[in-house]
């Protein structure tokens, strides 16, 4: 059983939801307080966060933490290549799915926050691309994958998985009626058929 959420967690969760639904600019501190079960004019949010922008930064930090967890898991697996490939895409879809609202925020609201945008780009995108490229190189060194341009293949891999979730997040539905399981199977099949020796 999950422990009850703290006031800070509840405020952050509701802020992320509202930012995703309405946009950062159209969400006020009283809106967030009310959604979190606090009095609109109480100022209770400021006991946990110094500003609305700090809430946005905390949302991005939370997503960055999820991406770091995913990269750490990538280095810990020792399954056969077909199972490891499937686990890679499952993990990426799962972590992006958990952060669906943050994906909407990243897509729409970070233009006026260059430091947050740079952090998300570096920590979530670039480091994930590089980690997947290293994962590919490692399997190439083991002879499980043929010689290939690991960085370019990582861009295809991460980009395709990310956009599958991004389109779902920004449109509120899938662009095409394909389950995660079908996507994972097709994705793994393409990667392994293309890169196995």
Beta strands, then each sheet from edge to edge (+ up, - down):
end
